[in-house]
C-alpha cells in the first residue's frame, strides 16, 4: 500500500475528536462581562480545525461556519470547554461539529452554551485542494450526524445556486 493510500484510509469519528479548554478573561468580554460572540467563534474555529487536522493530516482552511447557535451567555471567569469531531468527509472537504460547554468555576455546574457546524477544505502548500480520507461513523449518534451533514451540504449547495442566479439576474 502506498503512502497516499495509507493517508486516505478511512478514519473513525473517535480518532478526530478534539477538546479545548479556555478560561474567560475580561479582555474576552463585552461591557456586560459576557464573552464576545466573535471571540467564541474564534475558539470554535480553532477547535474545529483540530478535528479536521486529526482527520486529514494535512493543511486545512475554513470554508464556512455554516451554523452557530448561541444558547447561553458565558461570563468572565467561566471555563469554556469546546468539543469537536468530524461529522462527514466528502471529496476534498469535511464538516465538523463543535459543541461548547461552560463551567462555572465557583459552583462546578456546567451547561451547553453553543453549537456550530464548520466546513474545512484540505489543501496543499500551493493552495490546491486535496482528497480527504473517508469517515466511518460507528455509533447511532455518529450515523445520525453523518446523515444530517449530507442534508446540510445539499442545503448549502442549493443556497449557493440561488445566490448565483440572483447575482446574475441583478447584473442583467
HELIX and SHEET records of a PDB file:
HELIX    1   1 UNK A    3  UNK A    7  1                                   5    
HELIX    2   2 UNK A   14  UNK A   16  5                                   3    
HELIX    3   3 UNK A   26  UNK A   28  5                                   3    
HELIX    4   4 UNK A   37  UNK A   56  1                                  20    
HELIX    5   5 UNK A  140  UNK A  171  1                                  32    
SHEET    1   A 2 UNK A  11  UNK A  12  0                                        
SHEET    2   A 2 UNK A 135  UNK A 136  1                                        
SHEET    1   B 5 UNK A  18  UNK A  23  0                                        
SHEET    2   B 5 UNK A  79  UNK A  89 -1                                        
SHEET    3   B 5 UNK A  93  UNK A 103 -1                                        
SHEET    4   B 5 UNK A 110  UNK A 123 -1                                        
SHEET    5   B 5 UNK A  59  UNK A  70 -1                                        
END                                                                             
